[in-house]
């Protein structure tokens, strides 16, 4: 029988990942030389990281309440990694925007989308394993 706590944590962690999957490709169609567009891209990633940190924390608490200590440790890695990834990516985005380097910003955008796709793939592989037969 699948744990409802783990399923809840998985579903809420899918929400910010799916958001970025849908929202970020639109920035491939615009020029990042426009300062307002570059700042909007940064704001989108900023919101994504906060949502990922919030849902990761809520998911970890839910799994802890369910008594799954080992799974809670795994879920706690998500907000921890998001905090580190946020600092790295947004710091480089800020530097690229300040320097007026759209090529660097475009590479960071692709890196963010690739990392998000990897997170989505990992979640989609893990969800059926922890949910079991429905």
Protein Blocks (a to p, Z undefined) as FASTA:
>chain_A
ZZfklmmmmmmmmmmmmmmmmmmmmmmmpcfkbmklmmmmmmmmmmmmmmmmmmmmmmmm
mmmmnopaklmmmmmmmmmmmmmmmmmmmmmmmmmmmnopaklmmmmmmmmmmmmmmmmm
mmmmmmmmmnopZZ
